[in-house]
Amino acid sequence: MTQTAHSSTPPGKQMLSEQVYAHLRDAIMRGDHSPGAPLKPQDLAREQGVSLAVVREALVRVVGEGLADRLPNRGFAIPSFSDRRWQEIAEARRTVEPVVLRMSIERGDVDWEARVRAAHHRLVRTPAYVPEEGEYYTAAWAEAHRAFHRTLLEGCGNRALLETFDRLWTASELARRWSAHRNPDRDGAKEHRMLEEAVLARDADTAAAVLVQHLTLTAAALTDDSGQAT
C-alpha cells in the first residue's frame, strides 16, 4: 500500500516562519540594521519570541535575496555598502539593460507606450518617503520604481532578457536604498522623466545614454567617500 507524501513542515510553523522572514526583510529594508552589522540569530529569536530554527530559516531566505551574507564561522551580517558586488551588479546592468532598451524601443507597440506612460505616472504620484517607513524610500515607491524600469524593457518581447533584469533588480535593491540615502540631493525624478521622454520619442541613443548615466550615478554613491554616511 502506497502512502501519500505530506509536507514535513506543519502549517502553523510555516506561517510563523513566513512572518519572521517578512519582519526581518522589512527591518533590513527600513535600515534598522546598518551596513556591515551582524545579524545574531539568538538576538533575533529573543526579539521575535521564536525558536532559533525559525530565525535561521528566515536568515537563509534573506541571504538568498542578497539582503544579508552568511560568513564562514561568523554567522550572518548585512553586506557593506562598499562591497564590490554592487559595482559588479551595476556593470552587469549597464551592459545588459541599454541593449534591451534599444530592442524595446524598436519592437514596442502603442500599447507598450501607454504602459510606459502609466508606469511613469504612477512613479511620480507615489510618495517616496513617509515617516513610519524609516529613513529609506517606501515599499510602495520601490515597487513603482521597479515597475517603471521593467516596463521600459518589456517592449523587447524577450522573456529570458526580462528574467535577467528581474534577477539583477532583486540583487541590487539594498544598493539602491543606500545610494539614495547617501545622495539625497540627486534629482532622480528628472532622470526618470528624461528616460520616459526619450523612450516615447523613440530616441534609442538618448534613452540608452540616460539609462547608463542613471545606473552609474546609483553605483557611484556607494564608492564616493564624500557621500553621506548611512
N, C-alpha and C positions, 0 to 999 in steps of 0.2 A: 504494500500500500504506500502510495507516494504522499509525503507530507507537503503541505503548502508552505512556501517560504514566507517568513514575516520579517518586517524591518526590525533590526536589533535595537533601535532607538525608540523608547516609549514616546508617545505624542506629547506628554507633558514636559519631558526633558528636552525634546526637540524645540518646543515653543520657548522654553526658558533659555536655551542656547541661542535662539534667534533674537530674543530680547537683549541678552547680554552683548551679543555681537553688534546689534543696532546701536545700543548705548555707547559702546566703545568706539564704533565708527563715527558716530555723531560727535563724540568728545574730541576725537582726533581732528575732525573737520573744523570744529569750532576753535581749535587752537588751545584746548585745555592742557594738552601735552606739548611742550615746546620741542623744536627740532633737536634731535640727539638725545632726548630724555628717555630714561629706561621705562619700560612697562613691566612692572613687577607683578607676576600672577598672584602672589599672596596678597598684596595690597588691593588689587582689583577684585579678588574674590571676597575680601573682607568688606570692601565698599559696597559691593553688589549683594552681599549675603548669599553667595552661591559657592559651589564646590570649585576646587582647582581645575578639575577636569572640564567643567563648563567654560571656565575662563580660557584655558589653553585652546579649546576648540575655537573660541572667538578670535584669539590671537592668531591662530593659524590662518583663519579666513582673512583677516586684515593684512597679514603678510602676503597672501596670495593676490591681494589687490594693490600691492605696492605702498600701503599706508604704514607699514612697520617692517622691521628687519628681524630675522632670527639670527642671533650672533652665537657662534660656537663658544660654549662654556660661559656665556654671559647673558643668556636669556633673550628677551625681546627689547626692542627700542624703536623710537621714532627715527626715521632717517635724518641725516643732517641736510640743511638746505644747500650746503656746498658739495654734496655728494656728486661725483662725476656722472652718475646715472641720468641726472636731469639734463645735462648738456648732451648726452648721447641720445636721449629721447627727443630733445629739441632738434638735433641734427637729423634724426630719422624723419621727424615731421616735416622739416624744411625740405628734405629730399623727396618725400612722397606726396605731400598734400598739394603743392603747387602744380604738379603734373596732373593729379586727379582733378584739380580745379579747372585746369585748361580743358580736360576732357568733358567736364561737366558743362562748361560754357559752350563748347562745340556741340554737345549732344542734347542738352536740356531743352525741354519744350516750354510752352506757355504756362502749363500747369506748374512746372518746376519753378518758373519765375515767380508765380503767385505765392508758392510756398516759401521762397526766399524772402519775399517782401513781408509775408505774415510772420515768419520766424524773427526777422529783424524788428518788426513792430512789437512783438512780444518781449524781446530782449530789452528794448528801450523802455517799455512800460513796466517792467518788473523791478521792484526796488532791490538794489544791490546789497544794502546793509540795513539791518534792523537791530536794535539794542539786545533783544532777547536771544539772538543767534551768535553773539560774541563779536570778536574783532574781525573775523573773516566774512566774506560775502555769503549771502543766504543760499540755502539749498534750492529755493525756487529760482534764484538768478543763475545759479550754477547749471541747472537743468535747461533754462532758456538759452544760456551761453552755448552749452553742448549742442542743443537742437539747431541753433543758428549755424554753427560751424559744420555740422553734419549735413544740414540741408543744402549748404553751398556746394557740397560734393556729390549729393545724391543724383544730380543730373547725369553723372558719368554712367550710371546703369550697371556698374560692375560690383557685384556683391563682395567678391574677395577683397577688393580695394577698400570698400566701406568697412568691412570687418577689421582690416588693418588699422584704419582710422579709429575704430572703436577701442581696440586694444591699446593703442598709443594714448588715446584720450584718457582712459581709465588710469593708465600707469603714470600720467603726469598731473593728476588732479591736485595733489599736495603742492607741486611746484607752482601751479597757477595761483593757488591761495597765498602761498608765501611771497611770490613775486608781487602780487597786488598789494600785499601788506607792506612790503619793503619799498614800494614805489607808488605812494598814494597820489602823487601829482600827475601820473600818467593819464592821458586822455584816451582811454580805451574805447569810449563811446564814439569818438571821432574816427578811430581806426576801423571800428565795425561799420560805421556809416560809409567810409571810403570803400570798404570791401563790397558792401551791398551795391553801391553806385557803379563800381567798375564791373561787377558781375552782370548787373541788369543792363549795362551798356554794351555787354558782350566784348569788353576790352580785356582780353585774356592777359596781355603783357602787364598792364597796370594792376589787374587783380592779383596775379601771381607775385608781383613785386611787393604789393601791400601786404599780402599774406606772409611772405618771407620776413618782412620787417616786423610784422606783428608777433610772429613766433620768436624772432631774435630778441626783441625787447623783453619778452617774458623770461627767457633764459638768462639774459644779461643781468637782470635784477638779483639773481642768485649768485653772481660772481663778483659784482661790484661792491667793493668794501665801503663805498660811500653810501650804500643803500641803508635804509632804516633797519635797525636790528629787529628780529622777530622775537 
